[in-house]
Amino acid sequence: MISTCDEICREVGKLRKGSGVWSSTRGTRVGPSLRQLAGGFPGATTVDWSRLLARLETCAARLADEPKMAALVGLNMWPPAAKEPSQFEDRLHWLGQKMNCSARTARRRVNEAHEQLAAEIERELTGAARSAAGPPSGWILRELSTRLRLDVPQPVAYEDRRIVATAEGLSEIKAWWDFPAGPAGSPQIIADVSYGGRLVRREEGTAGDHQAVFIELPRPLRSGEEYQFGIELRVADGATMHPHYVFTPELPCELFKLRIRFGGPPRWIREVRGQTVRAFSTARTEGAEMAVNAANEVDLAFSLPQCYLGYGAQWEL
């Protein structure tokens, strides 16, 4: 059950006391919603502080500039305001000087910013719960790392997927993807499990480009246990694909990493970050262009990609 915005705001208020997120007693002041935010799934009982801070920063980044600064200063996550010891009242004094207002007004700004931050946290948790209720069950995706080779006769992608079991005895998982069709129609994909399990059956959607494999694990996983497996995806001889590789998460994911190796420098390549499918499915769209390195490669990383939006790269060879 997701806490209300007011309840989350009270949790944030407890965490900001004293030295905030760096306090020696911070572990005793983290409420259930922030634990869930840190763990990525309901019922988390421990706090991964690196993930919690990353998710708080992500939620704060959606605020306007001044509320963002006020929210992070309050939690002691704004480096220019940090001092030793950095107490809450000290940070209010710093913020007041920065905003040219009294400490009392600065406190009000922090309170208002933390209300906005709580609303963003509520949206984050609600979205994660909605995604977790979808087709996948018993696990969440913690990290997807993909190496895409375009310097070979037919494209091949090597995917490493790190999951976390959210149910006891998880023994089978479903891995799926949408491999866009090129001019010759829907591509034929040859999928195999390279390590970490045994492929037991396949599934193909009616559109032809949606495919999935079901993987039997070597042993049942415990709830909260991490596990990693690998998948190899090859485009069959004669098949083609659109010039982009985009991950569109359908369940919570904390990190997506993508490395693409080209056979030579592409005419252009751009990053796709948080865009709808229409933005990259047919033609070149607006976006910051990138350059490949001396090995004709690009490296991308996306922290906490939002469900149902696209992340990756688009190019023209």
PyMOL commands that set and color helices and strands:
alter all, ss='L'
color gray80, all
select helices_A, chain A and resi 5-15+20-22+26-29+32-39+49-60+65-75+79-81+88-99+103-132+277-279
alter helices_A, ss='H'
color red, helices_A
select strands_A, chain A and resi 139-150+156-165+170-178+189-195+198-204+210-221+226-235+244-247+253-262+268-275+297-303+310-316
alter strands_A, ss='S'
color yellow, strands_A
deselect
rebuild
show_as cartoon
